[in-house]
Amino acid sequence: MACTPDVPLQSRTVDDKSPVCIPFLLDRLRAHQGGGRPDRPFVVGLNGVQGVGKTTLVRALAAALQQRETLSTLVVSIDDFYLPRADQLRLAEEHPANGLVQYRGQPGASPHRLE
């Protein structure tokens, strides 16, 4: 007989990356801090396909840096740089032959000015 979980698979969060990645990144941070240029920011870039756990890992890393290392963090997601939904729909309607703007659109096509 099949076992039916009480929580749908889509709503489960499995964090299998933090136990490996956070110690590695904290070691890299310590090397950065001891490298003679402590005034330079420590920047971590993370990419991956949809659903692999980027947001989960970044949340855990930011918490570790803030709580364990008492550092300020800034988390920026590319999702923050898309057009608002109504503007995206309008753009798609104005350019029906352009498949790149029919859905979420391209990063950077937003009203936010980056300087």
N, CA, C and O atoms as a DFTB+ gen file, in Angstrom:
460 C
 N C O
     1  1       0.843      -1.162       0.000
     2  2       0.000       0.000       0.000
     3  2       0.895       1.235       0.000
     4  3       1.883       1.291       0.733
     5  1       0.547       2.228      -0.826
     6  2       1.341       3.454      -0.946
     7  2       1.099       4.354       0.260
     8  3      -0.008       4.453       0.790
     9  1       2.157       4.988       0.658
    10  2       2.077       5.928       1.774
    11  2       1.824       7.317       1.221
    12  3       2.546       7.762       0.328
    13  1       0.831       8.003       1.721
    14  2       0.516       9.355       1.261
    15  2       1.019      10.351       2.293
    16  3       0.541      10.364       3.427
    17  1       1.979      11.184       1.909
    18  2       2.482      12.171       2.876
    19  2       1.422      13.215       3.187
    20  3       0.559      13.507       2.360
    21  1       1.496      13.769       4.378
    22  2       0.513      14.772       4.775
    23  2       0.846      16.164       4.249
    24  3       0.026      17.076       4.350
    25  1       2.037      16.334       3.689
    26  2       2.443      17.614       3.116
    27  2       2.755      17.378       1.645
    28  3       3.557      16.504       1.313
    29  1       2.126      18.153       0.757
    30  2       2.411      17.963      -0.669
    31  2       3.896      18.167      -0.971
    32  3       4.549      19.019      -0.368
    33  1       4.411      17.392      -1.894
    34  2       5.819      17.461      -2.261
    35  2       6.229      18.875      -2.657
    36  3       7.323      19.319      -2.310
    37  1       5.373      19.582      -3.373
    38  2       5.702      20.922      -3.841
    39  2       5.910      21.921      -2.711
    40  3       6.576      22.937      -2.911
    41  1       5.366      21.664      -1.545
    42  2       5.492      22.624      -0.449
    43  2       6.590      22.247       0.549
    44  3       6.796      22.956       1.534
    45  1       7.284      21.161       0.311
    46  2       8.365      20.757       1.200
    47  2       9.649      21.491       0.833
    48  3       9.933      21.718      -0.343
    49  1      10.409      21.855       1.838
    50  2      11.709      22.465       1.620
    51  2      12.771      21.503       2.123
    52  3      12.780      21.115       3.292
    53  1      13.658      21.129       1.227
    54  2      14.770      20.255       1.584
    55  2      16.035      21.073       1.423
    56  3      16.367      21.504       0.319
    57  1      16.734      21.284       2.512
    58  2      17.965      22.062       2.472
    59  2      19.145      21.105       2.584
    60  3      19.638      20.820       3.675
    61  1      19.581      20.621       1.439
    62  2      20.717      19.709       1.431
    63  2      22.022      20.413       1.065
    64  3      23.073      19.774       1.013
    65  1      21.968      21.691       0.816
    66  2      23.152      22.436       0.390
    67  2      23.833      23.210       1.519
    68  3      25.060      23.300       1.558
    69  1      23.053      23.759       2.421
    70  2      23.612      24.589       3.492
    71  2      24.682      23.889       4.316
    72  3      25.707      24.503       4.616
    73  1      24.485      22.615       4.699
    74  2      25.516      21.968       5.528
    75  2      26.881      21.869       4.832
    76  3      27.912      21.773       5.498
    77  1      26.885      21.894       3.525
    78  2      28.143      21.825       2.782
    79  2      28.626      23.222       2.397
    80  3      29.796      23.557       2.585
    81  1      27.719      24.026       1.860
    82  2      28.096      25.334       1.302
    83  2      28.447      26.369       2.368
    84  3      29.400      27.127       2.190
    85  1      27.705      26.417       3.462
    86  2      27.948      27.471       4.454
    87  2      29.331      27.336       5.095
    88  3      30.040      28.339       5.180
    89  1      29.750      26.164       5.545
    90  2      31.122      26.087       6.077
    91  2      32.173      26.481       5.034
    92  3      33.150      27.156       5.360
    93  1      31.975      26.066       3.796
    94  2      32.904      26.438       2.735
    95  2      32.960      27.958       2.568
    96  3      34.042      28.539       2.495
    97  1      31.787      28.599       2.509
    98  2      31.741      30.055       2.325
    99  2      32.286      30.801       3.536
   100  3      32.916      31.847       3.379
   101  1      32.057      30.286       4.733
   102  2      32.626      30.925       5.926
   103  2      34.151      30.823       5.914
   104  3      34.832      31.752       6.348
   105  1      34.691      29.714       5.426
   106  2      36.148      29.604       5.265
   107  2      36.658      30.624       4.254
   108  3      37.695      31.253       4.464
   109  1      35.926      30.783       3.160
   110  2      36.317      31.766       2.142
   111  2      36.235      33.185       2.716
   112  3      37.071      34.031       2.400
   113  1      35.235      33.443       3.553
   114  2      35.108      34.746       4.199
   115  2      36.314      35.022       5.083
   116  3      36.887      36.111       5.040
   117  1      36.696      34.040       5.880
   118  2      37.854      34.226       6.764
   119  2      39.130      34.469       5.963
   120  3      39.960      35.288       6.356
   121  1      39.290      33.773       4.857
   122  2      40.454      34.003       3.990
   123  2      40.402      35.419       3.413
   124  3      41.431      36.088       3.310
   125  1      39.229      35.864       3.046
   126  2      39.048      37.224       2.522
   127  2      39.402      38.254       3.595
   128  3      40.109      39.224       3.323
   129  1      38.915      38.042       4.794
   130  2      39.172      38.984       5.882
   131  2      40.649      39.040       6.247
   132  3      41.138      40.090       6.663
   133  1      41.356      37.949       6.102
   134  2      42.776      37.914       6.424
   135  2      43.672      38.261       5.252
   136  3      44.895      38.169       5.360
   137  1      43.085      38.656       4.140
   138  2      43.856      38.900       2.930
   139  2      44.427      40.289       2.774
   140  3      44.907      40.633       1.694
   141  1      44.392      41.100       3.815
   142  2      45.004      42.418       3.739
   143  2      44.116      43.514       3.173
   144  3      44.545      44.666       3.099
   145  1      42.892      43.192       2.772
   146  2      41.971      44.203       2.250
   147  2      40.599      44.044       2.902
   148  3      39.610      43.802       2.209
   149  1      40.528      44.178       4.229
   150  2      39.246      43.956       4.904
   151  2      38.183      44.995       4.549
   152  3      37.006      44.798       4.849
   153  1      38.589      46.106       3.908
   154  2      37.631      47.138       3.528
   155  2      36.829      46.753       2.283
   156  3      35.798      47.363       1.999
   157  1      37.291      45.758       1.550
   158  2      36.583      45.332       0.350
   159  2      35.437      44.405       0.728
   160  3      35.582      43.576       1.627
   161  1      34.293      44.535       0.047
   162  2      33.162      43.658       0.380
   163  2      33.430      42.217      -0.030
   164  3      34.181      41.946      -0.968
   165  1      32.815      41.329       0.676
   166  2      32.853      39.907       0.343
   167  2      31.579      39.627      -0.440
   168  3      30.481      39.712       0.110
   169  1      31.713      39.297      -1.703
   170  2      30.565      39.112      -2.587
   171  2      30.439      37.639      -2.949
   172  3      31.410      36.992      -3.344
   173  1      29.231      37.127      -2.807
   174  2      28.932      35.755      -3.196
   175  2      27.862      35.812      -4.274
   176  3      26.786      36.368      -4.058
   177  1      28.154      35.243      -5.421
   178  2      27.163      35.136      -6.490
   179  2      26.700      33.691      -6.577
   180  3      27.500      32.766      -6.438
   181  1      25.433      33.505      -6.802
   182  2      24.876      32.159      -6.842
   183  2      23.909      32.072      -8.003
   184  3      23.040      32.928      -8.166
   185  1      24.061      31.040      -8.806
   186  2      23.085      30.826      -9.868
   187  2      22.707      29.358      -9.917
   188  3      23.369      28.513      -9.313
   189  1      21.665      29.069     -10.621
   190  2      21.210      27.699     -10.768
   191  2      19.837      27.689     -11.400
   192  3      19.170      28.721     -11.475
   193  1      19.420      26.541     -11.848
   194  2      18.112      26.433     -12.481
   195  2      17.009      26.561     -11.437
   196  3      17.243      26.460     -10.232
   197  1      15.816      26.784     -11.934
   198  2      14.662      26.989     -11.069
   199  2      14.441      25.780     -10.163
   200  3      14.457      24.634     -10.612
   201  1      14.236      26.064      -8.886
   202  2      13.846      25.019      -7.949
   203  2      14.971      24.225      -7.312
   204  3      14.700      23.233      -6.636
   205  1      16.225      24.622      -7.501
   206  2      17.320      23.831      -6.935
   207  2      17.685      24.225      -5.517
   208  3      18.475      23.539      -4.869
   209  1      17.117      25.332      -5.020
   210  2      17.373      25.702      -3.629
   211  2      18.223      26.943      -3.444
   212  3      18.797      27.139      -2.372
   213  1      18.316      27.779      -4.453
   214  2      19.127      29.003      -4.340
   215  2      18.610      29.909      -3.224
   216  3      19.391      30.375      -2.394
   217  1      17.324      30.156      -3.198
   218  2      16.748      31.042      -2.189
   219  2      16.903      30.453      -0.796
   220  3      17.215      31.176       0.150
   221  1      16.691      29.159      -0.660
   222  2      16.846      28.487       0.634
   223  2      18.275      28.625       1.133
   224  3      18.502      28.947       2.299
   225  1      19.235      28.382       0.252
   226  2      20.642      28.492       0.631
   227  2      21.003      29.926       0.997
   228  3      21.687      30.153       1.995
   229  1      20.557      30.886       0.213
   230  2      20.905      32.280       0.472
   231  2      20.311      32.752       1.800
   232  3      20.966      33.480       2.546
   233  1      19.101      32.350       2.094
   234  2      18.497      32.723       3.388
   235  2      19.314      32.157       4.551
   236  3      19.573      32.850       5.535
   237  1      19.711      30.903       4.428
   238  2      20.504      30.278       5.495
   239  2      21.881      30.928       5.605
   240  3      22.378      31.141       6.710
   241  1      22.493      31.241       4.477
   242  2      23.802      31.889       4.493
   243  2      23.708      33.281       5.099
   244  3      24.543      33.648       5.927
   245  1      22.717      34.057       4.708
   246  2      22.549      35.403       5.273
   247  2      22.351      35.324       6.783
   248  3      22.921      36.122       7.527
   249  1      21.548      34.372       7.236
   250  2      21.329      34.209       8.681
   251  2      22.630      33.845       9.385
   252  3      22.926      34.374      10.456
   253  1      23.405      32.947       8.793
   254  2      24.679      32.550       9.404
   255  2      25.640      33.726       9.480
   256  3      26.317      33.911      10.492
   257  1      25.702      34.517       8.427
   258  2      26.608      35.666       8.424
   259  2      26.165      36.721       9.435
   260  3      26.996      37.348      10.092
   261  1      24.867      36.909       9.554
   262  2      24.357      37.913      10.491
   263  2      24.488      37.442      11.933
   264  3      24.931      38.206      12.790
   265  1      24.113      36.202      12.214
   266  2      24.074      35.713      13.584
   267  2      25.436      35.242      14.084
   268  3      25.863      35.628      15.173
   269  1      26.109      34.426      13.312
   270  2      27.387      33.863      13.763
   271  2      28.553      34.824      13.593
   272  3      29.455      34.874      14.429
   273  1      28.528      35.588      12.504
   274  2      29.662      36.449      12.186
   275  2      29.367      37.923      12.472
   276  3      30.242      38.773      12.307
   277  1      28.152      38.225      12.898
   278  2      27.669      39.595      13.162
   279  2      28.013      40.552      12.017
   280  3      28.504      41.660      12.234
   281  1      27.745      40.100      10.814
   282  2      27.982      40.911       9.623
   283  2      26.663      41.390       9.035
   284  3      25.640      40.714       9.145
   285  1      26.694      42.536       8.423
   286  2      25.541      43.011       7.663
   287  2      25.536      42.294       6.321
   288  3      26.591      42.048       5.737
   289  1      24.368      41.966       5.843
   290  2      24.262      41.306       4.547
   291  2      23.256      42.041       3.676
   292  3      22.370      42.737       4.170
   293  1      23.410      41.872       2.395
   294  2      22.459      42.389       1.414
   295  2      22.190      41.264       0.437
   296  3      23.112      40.769      -0.211
   297  1      20.946      40.860       0.327
   298  2      20.564      39.806      -0.602
   299  2      19.783      40.455      -1.731
   300  3      18.800      41.159      -1.501
   301  1      20.231      40.210      -2.944
   302  2      19.569      40.751      -4.126
   303  2      19.213      39.583      -5.033
   304  3      20.069      38.765      -5.371
   305  1      17.972      39.511      -5.416
   306  2      17.498      38.455      -6.299
   307  2      17.205      39.036      -7.666
   308  3      16.696      40.152      -7.771
   309  1      17.514      38.307      -8.694
   310  2      17.191      38.778     -10.041
   311  2      15.685      38.952     -10.191
   312  3      15.235      39.737     -11.025
   313  1      14.904      38.233      -9.395
   314  2      13.459      38.398      -9.430
   315  2      13.030      39.810      -9.052
   316  3      11.924      40.239      -9.381
   317  1      13.912      40.535      -8.356
   318  2      13.604      41.911      -7.972
   319  2      13.686      42.882      -9.147
   320  3      13.301      44.045      -9.024
   321  1      14.188      42.405     -10.286
   322  2      14.443      43.303     -11.407
   323  2      13.573      43.035     -12.622
   324  3      13.934      43.416     -13.735
   325  1      12.448      42.392     -12.427
   326  2      11.500      42.183     -13.504
   327  2      10.448      43.282     -13.471
   328  3      10.257      43.952     -12.456
   329  1       9.774      43.451     -14.595
   330  2       8.664      44.394     -14.636
   331  2       7.544      43.936     -13.712
   332  3       7.382      42.739     -13.477
   333  1       6.771      44.881     -13.186
   334  2       5.559      44.483     -12.466
   335  2       4.635      43.716     -13.428
   336  3       4.684      43.930     -14.639
   337  1       3.806      42.835     -12.892
   338  2       2.971      41.948     -13.714
   339  2       2.138      42.692     -14.757
   340  3       2.101      42.268     -15.912
   341  1       1.476      43.773     -14.393
   342  2       0.639      44.503     -15.353
   343  2       1.484      45.049     -16.508
   344  3       1.062      45.006     -17.664
   345  1       2.661      45.555     -16.195
   346  2       3.545      46.075     -17.249
   347  2       4.053      44.944     -18.141
   348  3       4.197      45.123     -19.350
   349  1       4.323      43.785     -17.551
   350  2       4.784      42.637     -18.340
   351  2       3.698      42.172     -19.301
   352  3       3.979      41.863     -20.459
   353  1       2.466      42.123     -18.826
   354  2       1.357      41.729     -19.698
   355  2       1.188      42.710     -20.848
   356  3       0.951      42.306     -21.986
   357  1       1.308      43.990     -20.551
   358  2       1.193      45.022     -21.588
   359  2       2.324      44.878     -22.619
   360  3       2.084      44.970     -23.823
   361  1       3.532      44.657     -22.152
   362  2       4.676      44.481     -23.044
   363  2       4.477      43.259     -23.947
   364  3       4.761      43.320     -25.144
   365  1       3.996      42.163     -23.383
   366  2       3.741      40.952     -24.167
   367  2       2.686      41.210     -25.228
   368  3       2.815      40.748     -26.361
   369  1       1.657      41.936     -24.871
   370  2       0.590      42.243     -25.821
   371  2       1.081      43.162     -26.945
   372  3       0.663      43.021     -28.094
   373  1       1.960      44.089     -26.612
   374  2       2.496      45.022     -27.612
   375  2       3.464      44.351     -28.580
   376  3       3.680      44.850     -29.685
   377  1       4.054      43.216     -28.173
   378  2       5.058      42.519     -28.989
   379  2       4.740      41.027     -29.053
   380  3       5.503      40.213     -28.534
   381  1       3.616      40.658     -29.685
   382  2       3.190      39.254     -29.668
   383  2       4.151      38.295     -30.377
   384  3       4.136      37.099     -30.088
   385  1       4.971      38.783     -31.283
   386  2       5.897      37.910     -31.999
   387  2       7.199      37.663     -31.229
   388  3       7.997      36.811     -31.619
   389  1       7.412      38.403     -30.142
   390  2       8.643      38.272     -29.377
   391  2       8.420      37.298     -28.223
   392  3       7.829      37.649     -27.201
   393  1       8.905      36.067     -28.405
   394  2       8.721      35.036     -27.386
   395  2       9.420      35.334     -26.072
   396  3       9.034      34.805     -25.030
   397  1      10.459      36.188     -26.112
   398  2      11.204      36.494     -24.889
   399  2      10.403      37.336     -23.904
   400  3      10.707      37.339     -22.712
   401  1       9.395      38.044     -24.375
   402  2       8.636      38.909     -23.466
   403  2       7.218      38.397     -23.237
   404  3       6.373      39.133     -22.726
   405  1       6.947      37.163     -23.601
   406  2       5.596      36.632     -23.440
   407  2       5.324      36.137     -22.025
   408  3       4.164      35.965     -21.651
   409  1       6.339      35.911     -21.252
   410  2       6.156      35.409     -19.892
   411  2       6.773      36.380     -18.904
   412  3       6.410      37.556     -18.891
   413  1       7.664      35.930     -18.104
   414  2       8.228      36.794     -17.068
   415  2       9.059      37.923     -17.661
   416  3       9.164      38.992     -17.059
   417  1       9.637      37.708     -18.800
   418  2      10.437      38.754     -19.420
   419  2      11.904      38.617     -19.077
   420  3      12.324      37.673     -18.408
   421  1      12.649      39.554     -19.538
   422  2      14.094      39.535     -19.372
   423  2      14.513      40.330     -18.152
   424  3      13.973      41.408     -17.904
   425  1      15.478      39.811     -17.375
   426  2      16.005      40.591     -16.270
   427  2      16.566      41.902     -16.805
   428  3      17.129      41.948     -17.899
   429  1      16.410      42.938     -16.045
   430  2      16.903      44.242     -16.463
   431  2      15.845      45.047     -17.191
   432  3      16.010      46.253     -17.369
   433  1      14.762      44.413     -17.616
   434  2      13.675      45.133     -18.283
   435  2      12.698      45.580     -17.193
   436  3      11.542      45.159     -17.160
   437  1      13.180      46.420     -16.327
   438  2      12.348      46.847     -15.205
   439  2      12.417      48.360     -15.055
   440  3      13.269      49.014     -15.655
   441  1      11.528      48.900     -14.263
   442  2      11.545      50.354     -14.053
   443  2      12.617      50.807     -13.085
   444  3      12.784      52.009     -12.878
   445  1      13.349      49.877     -12.484
   446  2      14.362      50.225     -11.492
   447  2      15.631      50.740     -12.170
   448  3      16.179      50.066     -13.042
   449  1      16.089      51.887     -11.794
   450  2      17.329      52.422     -12.335
   451  2      18.480      51.933     -11.473
   452  3      18.501      52.151     -10.262
   453  1      19.430      51.275     -12.107
   454  2      20.584      50.762     -11.390
   455  2      21.785      51.638     -11.702
   456  3      22.123      51.849     -12.867
   457  1      22.412      52.134     -10.687
   458  2      23.594      52.990     -10.881
   459  2      24.751      52.476     -10.078
   460  3      25.834      53.061     -10.110
